[in-house]
Structures are given as structure tokens and as C-alpha cells.
């Protein structure tokens, strides 16, 4: 069983590592192509330009076996509204409660920061993640089919009113 450590600060090389992790996981499992990685990279760059994670949100990085093995980000999108982003775990870390714990930490951080609503975007084939989101109170607000990252997938937007 891989031992993991959680790190809460973003280092200069982490952006590229987060992108690479997404491609390592979602490329082979779901056939997502380089456009997906480019989209992740753009999102991270835009968030950093707005002050993420230092002044507008938070990050949790999971390190195991000397490499980045998981992450989740929380960004502030506008006053009182946040977004869960870049939530991914290497296959070897799944089923251990790590994802549930990370999501719980992100929700607690959002509440403590005064966020009243959260949203996230995912795709329908991520059924384990969808289960976590629904258990946390998220509801699907919209969905549509796209081929923007390779094969046809159904993108879903979830929303949560924080209490």
C-alpha cells in the first residue's frame, strides 16, 4: 500500500505535474487527448493569474512514491462562489477514502472562506467521483455531449449550496 502525504502549497513545478497527472490518468482510462491536457493547463494558468491558491482558494496535492499522485483545487470564481477543480487520483490510491477526505476538506475550506455556492465540471463516465459529489450534496445542473477532448463524452456541471 502506497503511503501518501498531503501538501497544501503550490510549488513552481506543480502546475506541469498536475497537467501530467491528468493526462496519465484520463488519457489511458478514457482516451482523452492532448486538447484535454491543454485545457487543464489553461485553467491552472488562469487561476494562478487571479492569485490562486494563495489569495483565492486552496490546493491539496497528494504525493506518493516520489511523485504527484492526486490533487484537488478550490478556486474562488466570484464573491461567495467557488469551484472544485482538478480533482484526480492515481488508480492505486482509489478506494481508500482519500478522495472523500479531500473533497470534505475542500468543502470545509469553502465554507470557512464564506463561499455560499460551489460548482464543478466532470464527465459522466467518472461514476465513483459522481457518487462522492452526490453524497456531499452536489446536484447535476446541466449536461451536454462533446468531443472537445477526443472521444464523445457527456460533460456535467454540478452545483452545491453551502450551508
LUMVEXPA-802191 format. One record per residue: residue number from 0; residue in three letters; x, z, y of N, C-alpha, C in turn. Coordinates in nm, 4 decimals. Layout:
<recs>
{rec NUM,"ALA",{X,Z,Y},{X,Z,Y},{X,Z,Y}}
...
</recs>
This chain:
<recs>
{rec 0,"UNK",{0.0845,0.0000,-0.1181},{0.0000,0.0000,0.0000},{0.0887,0.0000,0.1240}}
{rec 1,"UNK",{0.0661,-0.0922,0.2115},{0.1429,-0.1046,0.3338},{0.1083,0.0087,0.4298}}
{rec 2,"UNK",{0.2120,0.0757,0.4793},{0.1924,0.1755,0.5838},{0.1867,0.1026,0.7175}}
{rec 3,"UNK",{0.1000,0.1484,0.8041},{0.0848,0.0829,0.9332},{0.1016,0.1824,1.0465}}
{rec 4,"UNK",{0.1395,0.1299,1.1604},{0.1492,0.2080,1.2830},{0.0683,0.1361,1.3896}}
{rec 5,"UNK",{0.0042,0.2131,1.4756},{-0.0746,0.1566,1.5850},{0.0041,0.1744,1.7136}}
{rec 6,"UNK",{0.0170,0.0664,1.7866},{0.0851,0.0686,1.9151},{-0.0153,0.0273,2.0218}}
{rec 7,"UNK",{-0.0124,0.0953,2.1373},{-0.1119,0.0713,2.2420},{-0.0563,-0.0005,2.3649}}
{rec 8,"UNK",{0.0711,-0.0341,2.3664},{0.1240,-0.1065,2.4818},{0.1621,-0.2482,2.4404}}
{rec 9,"UNK",{0.1475,-0.3393,2.5336},{0.1781,-0.4802,2.5101},{0.3201,-0.5079,2.5573}}
{rec 10,"UNK",{0.4028,-0.5570,2.4667},{0.5406,-0.5946,2.4996},{0.5461,-0.7454,2.5253}}
{rec 11,"UNK",{0.6526,-0.7917,2.5916},{0.6591,-0.9342,2.6264},{0.6399,-1.0309,2.5089}}
{rec 12,"UNK",{0.6933,-1.0026,2.3940},{0.6826,-1.0950,2.2796},{0.5480,-1.0853,2.2076}}
{rec 13,"UNK",{0.4670,-0.9865,2.2415},{0.3431,-0.9635,2.1663},{0.2407,-1.0757,2.1812}}
{rec 14,"UNK",{0.2336,-1.1382,2.2967},{0.1352,-1.2453,2.3150},{0.1550,-1.3541,2.2102}}
{rec 15,"UNK",{0.2782,-1.3989,2.1942},{0.3073,-1.5028,2.0946},{0.2807,-1.4522,1.9536}}
{rec 16,"UNK",{0.3086,-1.3252,1.9279},{0.2837,-1.2682,1.7948},{0.1343,-1.2606,1.7645}}
{rec 17,"UNK",{0.0540,-1.2279,1.8649},{-0.0917,-1.2233,1.8453},{-0.1438,-1.3627,1.8119}}
{rec 18,"UNK",{-0.0957,-1.4626,1.8833},{-0.1363,-1.6009,1.8557},{-0.0943,-1.6402,1.7146}}
{rec 19,"UNK",{0.0302,-1.6102,1.6777},{0.0806,-1.6452,1.5443},{0.0006,-1.5751,1.4349}}
{rec 20,"UNK",{-0.0359,-1.4497,1.4568},{-0.1166,-1.3765,1.3586},{-0.2520,-1.4437,1.3393}}
{rec 21,"UNK",{-0.3155,-1.4821,1.4474},{-0.4442,-1.5517,1.4358},{-0.4296,-1.6798,1.3530}}
{rec 22,"UNK",{-0.3228,-1.7547,1.3778},{-0.3050,-1.8789,1.3027},{-0.2720,-1.8510,1.1561}}
{rec 23,"UNK",{-0.1901,-1.7480,1.1293},{-0.1573,-1.7127,0.9894},{-0.2814,-1.6732,0.9116}}
{rec 24,"UNK",{-0.3732,-1.6048,0.9772},{-0.4929,-1.5574,0.9079},{-0.6012,-1.6648,0.9051}}
{rec 25,"UNK",{-0.6372,-1.7175,1.0201},{-0.7530,-1.8063,1.0279},{-0.7231,-1.9509,0.9909}}
{rec 26,"UNK",{-0.5974,-1.9930,0.9998},{-0.5625,-2.1283,0.9571},{-0.5871,-2.1472,0.8080}}
{rec 27,"UNK",{-0.5174,-2.0720,0.7226},{-0.5365,-2.0894,0.5782},{-0.6758,-2.0498,0.5290}}
{rec 28,"UNK",{-0.7325,-1.9434,0.5824},{-0.8608,-1.8946,0.5313},{-0.9783,-1.9831,0.5718}}
{rec 29,"UNK",{-0.9735,-2.0384,0.6932},{-1.0902,-2.1096,0.7454},{-1.0597,-2.2502,0.7955}}
{rec 30,"UNK",{-0.9348,-2.2923,0.7857},{-0.8987,-2.4282,0.8250},{-0.8927,-2.4525,0.9746}}
{rec 31,"UNK",{-0.8857,-2.3469,1.0538},{-0.8792,-2.3651,1.1990},{-0.7425,-2.4218,1.2358}}
{rec 32,"UNK",{-0.7407,-2.5151,1.3296},{-0.6186,-2.5887,1.3593},{-0.5487,-2.5372,1.4855}}
{rec 33,"UNK",{-0.4518,-2.6152,1.5323},{-0.3705,-2.5748,1.6469},{-0.4530,-2.5564,1.7739}}
{rec 34,"UNK",{-0.5685,-2.6215,1.7832},{-0.6538,-2.6013,1.9011},{-0.7041,-2.4572,1.9074}}
{rec 35,"UNK",{-0.7247,-2.3972,1.7909},{-0.7657,-2.2567,1.7869},{-0.6545,-2.1686,1.8427}}
{rec 36,"UNK",{-0.5325,-2.1893,1.7947},{-0.4189,-2.1111,1.8441},{-0.4019,-2.1283,1.9941}}
{rec 37,"UNK",{-0.4171,-2.2512,2.0421},{-0.4042,-2.2771,2.1857},{-0.5121,-2.2036,2.2642}}
{rec 38,"UNK",{-0.6319,-2.1957,2.2086},{-0.7413,-2.1235,2.2740},{-0.7114,-1.9741,2.2817}}
{rec 39,"UNK",{-0.6584,-1.9183,2.1735},{-0.6197,-1.7767,2.1732},{-0.5119,-1.7534,2.2787}}
{rec 40,"UNK",{-0.4114,-1.8397,2.2818},{-0.3023,-1.8251,2.3785},{-0.3540,-1.8308,2.5219}}
{rec 41,"UNK",{-0.4432,-1.9263,2.5504},{-0.5002,-1.9362,2.6862},{-0.5765,-1.8100,2.7232}}
{rec 42,"UNK",{-0.6551,-1.7591,2.6310},{-0.7316,-1.6378,2.6587},{-0.6424,-1.5192,2.6903}}
{rec 43,"UNK",{-0.5349,-1.5050,2.6138},{-0.4412,-1.3948,2.6379},{-0.3726,-1.4125,2.7730}}
{rec 44,"UNK",{-0.3264,-1.5337,2.8018},{-0.2607,-1.5603,2.9303},{-0.3536,-1.5293,3.0472}}
{rec 45,"UNK",{-0.4787,-1.5706,3.0375},{-0.5749,-1.5448,3.1449},{-0.6003,-1.3953,3.1612}}
{rec 46,"UNK",{-0.6105,-1.3238,3.0504},{-0.6331,-1.1792,3.0578},{-0.5136,-1.1090,3.1214}}
{rec 47,"UNK",{-0.3933,-1.1471,3.0818},{-0.2728,-1.0870,3.1394},{-0.2665,-1.1147,3.2893}}
{rec 48,"UNK",{-0.3036,-1.2344,3.3298},{-0.3034,-1.2688,3.4729},{-0.3998,-1.1806,3.5520}}
{rec 49,"UNK",{-0.5044,-1.1293,3.4848},{-0.6008,-1.0392,3.5505},{-0.5602,-0.8917,3.5369}}
{rec 50,"UNK",{-0.4437,-0.8646,3.4785},{-0.3963,-0.7273,3.4693},{-0.4128,-0.6614,3.3339}}
{rec 51,"UNK",{-0.4620,-0.7351,3.2357},{-0.4800,-0.6793,3.1013},{-0.3458,-0.6594,3.0347}}
{rec 52,"UNK",{-0.3252,-0.5557,2.9588},{-0.4159,-0.4440,2.9356},{-0.3918,-0.3263,3.0285}}
{rec 53,"UNK",{-0.2957,-0.3386,3.1186},{-0.2548,-0.2242,3.1994},{-0.3624,-0.1727,3.2932}}
{rec 54,"UNK",{-0.4343,-0.2621,3.3594},{-0.5330,-0.2173,3.4575},{-0.6748,-0.2603,3.4251}}
{rec 55,"UNK",{-0.6921,-0.3416,3.3232},{-0.8259,-0.3940,3.2959},{-0.8486,-0.4080,3.1460}}
{rec 56,"UNK",{-0.8572,-0.2944,3.0770},{-0.8847,-0.2996,2.9337},{-0.7822,-0.2240,2.8524}}
{rec 57,"UNK",{-0.7671,-0.2657,2.7270},{-0.6768,-0.1962,2.6358},{-0.6402,-0.2886,2.5207}}
{rec 58,"UNK",{-0.5353,-0.2512,2.4494},{-0.4917,-0.3261,2.3317},{-0.4486,-0.2280,2.2236}}
{rec 59,"UNK",{-0.4754,-0.2649,2.0999},{-0.4295,-0.1913,1.9827},{-0.3583,-0.2922,1.8945}}
{rec 60,"UNK",{-0.2316,-0.2669,1.8651},{-0.1523,-0.3560,1.7813},{-0.1153,-0.2816,1.6538}}
{rec 61,"UNK",{-0.1408,-0.3431,1.5407},{-0.1132,-0.2825,1.4109},{0.0140,-0.3446,1.3562}}
{rec 62,"UNK",{0.1121,-0.2607,1.3298},{0.2378,-0.3088,1.2749},{0.2540,-0.2560,1.1335}}
{rec 63,"UNK",{0.2912,-0.3449,1.0432},{0.3159,-0.3078,0.9049},{0.4196,-0.4005,0.8459}}
{rec 64,"UNK",{0.5068,-0.3459,0.7656},{0.6134,-0.4253,0.7037},{0.6948,-0.5032,0.8065}}
{rec 65,"UNK",{0.7179,-0.4418,0.9218},{0.8040,-0.5020,1.0220},{0.7447,-0.6170,1.1014}}
{rec 66,"UNK",{0.6146,-0.6376,1.0907},{0.5536,-0.7456,1.1688},{0.4153,-0.7058,1.2167}}
{rec 67,"UNK",{0.3653,-0.7812,1.3126},{0.2301,-0.7593,1.3617},{0.1325,-0.7993,1.2523}}
{rec 68,"UNK",{0.0456,-0.7064,1.2141},{-0.0474,-0.7285,1.1031},{-0.1929,-0.7187,1.1454}}
{rec 69,"UNK",{-0.2168,-0.6792,1.2689},{-0.3538,-0.6688,1.3160},{-0.3570,-0.6384,1.4640}}
{rec 70,"UNK",{-0.4711,-0.6659,1.5246},{-0.4875,-0.6313,1.6656},{-0.6345,-0.6359,1.7035}}
{rec 71,"UNK",{-0.6626,-0.5723,1.8142},{-0.7919,-0.5831,1.8813},{-0.7644,-0.5617,2.0295}}
{rec 72,"UNK",{-0.8349,-0.6353,2.1115},{-0.8215,-0.6203,2.2552},{-0.9560,-0.5889,2.3176}}
{rec 73,"UNK",{-0.9519,-0.5183,2.4269},{-1.0689,-0.4896,2.5091},{-1.0351,-0.5364,2.6492}}
{rec 74,"UNK",{-1.1143,-0.6284,2.7020},{-1.0925,-0.6753,2.8383},{-1.2131,-0.6399,2.9235}}
{rec 75,"UNK",{-1.1855,-0.6132,3.0506},{-1.2944,-0.5937,3.1461},{-1.3240,-0.7296,3.2076}}
{rec 76,"UNK",{-1.4462,-0.7762,3.1902},{-1.4834,-0.9095,3.2374},{-1.5403,-0.9067,3.3785}}
{rec 77,"UNK",{-1.6105,-0.8015,3.4114},{-1.6650,-0.7784,3.5454},{-1.7035,-0.6309,3.5501}}
{rec 78,"UNK",{-1.7430,-0.5814,3.6649},{-1.7746,-0.4395,3.6791},{-1.8776,-0.3972,3.5746}}
{rec 79,"UNK",{-1.8409,-0.3004,3.4929},{-1.9319,-0.2456,3.3932},{-1.9471,-0.3264,3.2663}}
{rec 80,"UNK",{-1.8774,-0.4392,3.2559},{-1.8929,-0.5266,3.1392},{-1.7574,-0.5587,3.0777}}
{rec 81,"UNK",{-1.7489,-0.5409,2.9474},{-1.6248,-0.5679,2.8767},{-1.6444,-0.6649,2.7624}}
{rec 82,"UNK",{-1.5331,-0.6996,2.7021},{-1.5351,-0.7945,2.5909},{-1.4347,-0.7507,2.4851}}
{rec 83,"UNK",{-1.4778,-0.7522,2.3600},{-1.3889,-0.7293,2.2464},{-1.3270,-0.8641,2.2116}}
{rec 84,"UNK",{-1.1948,-0.8665,2.1995},{-1.1248,-0.9931,2.1772},{-1.0098,-0.9743,2.0786}}
{rec 85,"UNK",{-0.9713,-1.0846,2.0173},{-0.8504,-1.0931,1.9349},{-0.8484,-0.9919,1.8209}}
{rec 86,"UNK",{-0.9629,-0.9715,1.7606},{-0.9776,-0.8751,1.6512},{-0.9433,-0.9465,1.5209}}
{rec 87,"UNK",{-0.8314,-0.9102,1.4626},{-0.7854,-0.9755,1.3399},{-0.7002,-0.8774,1.2601}}
{rec 88,"UNK",{-0.7159,-0.8820,1.1293},{-0.6331,-0.8039,1.0377},{-0.5798,-0.8955,0.9293}}
{rec 89,"UNK",{-0.4536,-0.8773,0.8937},{-0.3987,-0.9485,0.7791},{-0.4787,-0.9112,0.6552}}
{rec 90,"UNK",{-0.4923,-1.0030,0.5603},{-0.5724,-0.9745,0.4404},{-0.5333,-0.8459,0.3681}}
{rec 91,"UNK",{-0.4067,-0.8130,0.3637},{-0.3620,-0.6930,0.2936},{-0.4072,-0.5624,0.3561}}
{rec 92,"UNK",{-0.4546,-0.5670,0.4797},{-0.4997,-0.4451,0.5479},{-0.6507,-0.4273,0.5439}}
{rec 93,"UNK",{-0.7203,-0.5258,0.4941},{-0.8663,-0.5196,0.4944},{-0.9170,-0.4248,0.3863}}
{rec 94,"UNK",{-1.0356,-0.3706,0.4112},{-1.0986,-0.2818,0.3138},{-1.0439,-0.1409,0.3129}}
{rec 95,"UNK",{-0.9652,-0.1052,0.4125},{-0.9050,0.0283,0.4200},{-0.9611,0.1113,0.5346}}
{rec 96,"UNK",{-1.0602,0.0591,0.6052},{-1.1187,0.1316,0.7174},{-1.0448,0.1116,0.8482}}
{rec 97,"UNK",{-0.9397,0.0312,0.8466},{-0.8604,0.0092,0.9678},{-0.9424,-0.0653,1.0730}}
{rec 98,"UNK",{-1.0127,-0.1688,1.0320},{-1.0942,-0.2453,1.1261},{-1.2035,-0.1610,1.1884}}
{rec 99,"UNK",{-1.2708,-0.0822,1.1070},{-1.3771,0.0061,1.1576},{-1.3195,0.1061,1.2577}}
{rec 100,"UNK",{-1.2035,0.1611,1.2263},{-1.1382,0.2569,1.3155},{-1.0985,0.1915,1.4480}}
{rec 101,"UNK",{-1.0409,0.0715,1.4400},{-1.0025,0.0008,1.5624},{-1.1233,-0.0288,1.6499}}
{rec 102,"UNK",{-1.2294,-0.0781,1.5888},{-1.3499,-0.1081,1.6657},{-1.4062,0.0191,1.7282}}
{rec 103,"UNK",{-1.4071,0.1283,1.6532},{-1.4540,0.2559,1.7073},{-1.3712,0.3017,1.8258}}
{rec 104,"UNK",{-1.2390,0.2872,1.8154},{-1.1514,0.3234,1.9272},{-1.1790,0.2363,2.0497}}
{rec 105,"UNK",{-1.2004,0.1069,2.0268},{-1.2285,0.0164,2.1386},{-1.3603,0.0525,2.2064}}
{rec 106,"UNK",{-1.4621,0.0858,2.1272},{-1.5912,0.1243,2.1853},{-1.5786,0.2541,2.2640}}
{rec 107,"UNK",{-1.5063,0.3511,2.2101},{-1.4868,0.4781,2.2807},{-1.4116,0.4561,2.4118}}
{rec 108,"UNK",{-1.3118,0.3701,2.4090},{-1.2357,0.3395,2.5302},{-1.3236,0.2702,2.6335}}
{rec 109,"UNK",{-1.4082,0.1782,2.5886},{-1.5000,0.1089,2.6803},{-1.5955,0.2082,2.7460}}
{rec 110,"UNK",{-1.6500,0.2980,2.6666},{-1.7408,0.3997,2.7226},{-1.6682,0.4873,2.8238}}
{rec 111,"UNK",{-1.5483,0.5328,2.7883},{-1.4714,0.6195,2.8778},{-1.4358,0.5481,3.0080}}
{rec 112,"UNK",{-1.4217,0.4160,3.0027},{-1.3895,0.3378,3.1222},{-1.5138,0.3050,3.2048}}
{rec 113,"UNK",{-1.6306,0.3484,3.1590},{-1.7533,0.3250,3.2333},{-1.8184,0.1899,3.2084}}
{rec 114,"UNK",{-1.7741,0.1221,3.1044},{-1.8387,-0.0057,3.0723},{-1.9776,0.0221,3.0166}}
{rec 115,"UNK",{-2.0733,-0.0566,3.0596},{-2.2115,-0.0396,3.0142},{-2.2517,-0.1418,2.9091}}
{rec 116,"UNK",{-2.1830,-0.2555,2.9089},{-2.2120,-0.3596,2.8098},{-2.0819,-0.4158,2.7541}}
{rec 117,"UNK",{-2.0903,-0.4604,2.6299},{-1.9783,-0.5294,2.5663},{-2.0308,-0.6567,2.5026}}
{rec 118,"UNK",{-1.9456,-0.7563,2.4975},{-1.9776,-0.8781,2.4249},{-1.8558,-0.9174,2.3425}}
{rec 119,"UNK",{-1.8782,-1.0042,2.2482},{-1.7690,-1.0607,2.1701},{-1.8147,-1.1937,2.1151}}
{rec 120,"UNK",{-1.7178,-1.2766,2.0791},{-1.7490,-1.4046,2.0169},{-1.6748,-1.4123,1.8846}}
{rec 121,"UNK",{-1.7434,-1.4597,1.7835},{-1.6865,-1.4725,1.6500},{-1.7504,-1.5933,1.5839}}
{rec 122,"UNK",{-1.7214,-1.6144,1.4569},{-1.7930,-1.7208,1.3871},{-1.8520,-1.6674,1.2586}}
{rec 123,"UNK",{-1.9567,-1.7334,1.2138},{-2.0454,-1.6784,1.1108},{-1.9780,-1.6528,0.9767}}
{rec 124,"UNK",{-1.8697,-1.7211,0.9463},{-1.8040,-1.7002,0.8173},{-1.7270,-1.5684,0.8104}}
{rec 125,"UNK",{-1.7090,-1.5013,0.9221},{-1.6407,-1.3714,0.9232},{-1.7428,-1.2620,0.8921}}
{rec 126,"UNK",{-1.7893,-1.2605,0.7692},{-1.9007,-1.1735,0.7316},{-1.8642,-1.0253,0.7331}}
{rec 127,"UNK",{-1.7427,-0.9905,0.6942},{-1.7032,-0.8490,0.6971},{-1.7000,-0.7984,0.8411}}
{rec 128,"UNK",{-1.6473,-0.8797,0.9315},{-1.6447,-0.8411,1.0727},{-1.7866,-0.8292,1.1271}}
{rec 129,"UNK",{-1.8733,-0.9228,1.0902},{-2.0126,-0.9173,1.1364},{-2.0789,-0.7879,1.0917}}
{rec 130,"UNK",{-2.0470,-0.7441,0.9709},{-2.1018,-0.6180,0.9205},{-2.0560,-0.5012,1.0092}}
{rec 131,"UNK",{-1.9284,-0.4991,1.0452},{-1.8771,-0.3942,1.1345},{-1.9486,-0.3981,1.2693}}
{rec 132,"UNK",{-1.9646,-0.5171,1.3237},{-2.0286,-0.5298,1.4544},{-2.1727,-0.4798,1.4505}}
{rec 133,"UNK",{-2.2464,-0.5210,1.3495},{-2.3863,-0.4770,1.3389},{-2.3941,-0.3258,1.3189}}
{rec 134,"UNK",{-2.3058,-0.2702,1.2363},{-2.3041,-0.1249,1.2167},{-2.2773,-0.0503,1.3472}}
{rec 135,"UNK",{-2.1999,-0.1117,1.4367},{-2.1677,-0.0491,1.5654},{-2.2783,-0.0695,1.6688}}
{rec 136,"UNK",{-2.3809,-0.1473,1.6341},{-2.4925,-0.1688,1.7253},{-2.4956,-0.3038,1.7941}}
{rec 137,"UNK",{-2.3961,-0.3873,1.7715},{-2.3966,-0.5215,1.8302},{-2.5093,-0.6039,1.7694}}
{rec 138,"UNK",{-2.5626,-0.6938,1.8499},{-2.6663,-0.7862,1.8054},{-2.6261,-0.9283,1.8443}}
{rec 139,"UNK",{-2.6599,-1.0246,1.7593},{-2.6322,-1.1649,1.7906},{-2.7229,-1.2080,1.9055}}
{rec 140,"UNK",{-2.6621,-1.2574,2.0118},{-2.7361,-1.3050,2.1288},{-2.7556,-1.4560,2.1254}}
{rec 141,"UNK",{-2.6572,-1.5272,2.0710},{-2.6684,-1.6729,2.0635},{-2.5733,-1.7250,1.9568}}
{rec 142,"UNK",{-2.6011,-1.8454,1.9104},{-2.5113,-1.9109,1.8153},{-2.5250,-2.0616,1.8302}}
{rec 143,"UNK",{-2.4165,-2.1309,1.8002},{-2.4187,-2.2771,1.8022},{-2.3059,-2.3315,1.7154}}
{rec 144,"UNK",{-2.3274,-2.4487,1.6625},{-2.2266,-2.5125,1.5786},{-2.1280,-2.5883,1.6659}}
{rec 145,"UNK",{-2.0004,-2.5851,1.6250},{-1.8957,-2.6553,1.6988},{-1.7873,-2.7009,1.6018}}
{rec 146,"UNK",{-1.7133,-2.7999,1.6439},{-1.5955,-2.8461,1.5702},{-1.4728,-2.8393,1.6606}}
{rec 147,"UNK",{-1.4772,-2.7516,1.7600},{-1.3709,-2.7464,1.8604},{-1.2356,-2.7041,1.8047}}
{rec 148,"UNK",{-1.2330,-2.6396,1.6879},{-1.1065,-2.5936,1.6297},{-1.0809,-2.6531,1.4920}}
{rec 149,"UNK",{-1.1474,-2.7635,1.4614},{-1.1288,-2.8266,1.3310},{-1.2606,-2.8411,1.2586}}
{rec 150,"UNK",{-1.2765,-2.7710,1.1462},{-1.4000,-2.7854,1.0686},{-1.5204,-2.7288,1.1446}}
{rec 151,"UNK",{-1.6374,-2.7744,1.1075},{-1.7598,-2.7235,1.1696},{-1.7752,-2.5746,1.1396}}
{rec 152,"UNK",{-1.7971,-2.4979,1.2446},{-1.8230,-2.3542,1.2316},{-1.9399,-2.3192,1.3226}}
{rec 153,"UNK",{-2.0014,-2.2066,1.2945},{-2.1092,-2.1566,1.3795},{-2.0532,-2.0415,1.4623}}
{rec 154,"UNK",{-2.0348,-2.0661,1.5918},{-1.9897,-1.9612,1.6836},{-2.1075,-1.8707,1.7157}}
{rec 155,"UNK",{-2.0798,-1.7416,1.7212},{-2.1832,-1.6440,1.7525},{-2.1356,-1.5545,1.8661}}
{rec 156,"UNK",{-2.2263,-1.5285,1.9589},{-2.1976,-1.4326,2.0660},{-2.2797,-1.3078,2.0390}}
{rec 157,"UNK",{-2.2102,-1.1954,2.0284},{-2.2732,-1.0654,2.0059},{-2.2704,-0.9869,2.1366}}
{rec 158,"UNK",{-2.3665,-0.8966,2.1535},{-2.3712,-0.8099,2.2710},{-2.4107,-0.6686,2.2290}}
{rec 159,"UNK",{-2.3659,-0.5725,2.3082},{-2.3945,-0.4316,2.2830},{-2.4164,-0.3610,2.4154}}
{rec 160,"UNK",{-2.5258,-0.2861,2.4238},{-2.5493,-0.1972,2.5374},{-2.4878,-0.0628,2.5011}}
{rec 161,"UNK",{-2.3908,-0.0183,2.5795},{-2.3251,0.1100,2.5515},{-2.4089,0.2237,2.6066}}
{rec 162,"UNK",{-2.4148,0.3305,2.5320},{-2.4913,0.4481,2.5742},{-2.4014,0.5685,2.5794}}
</recs>
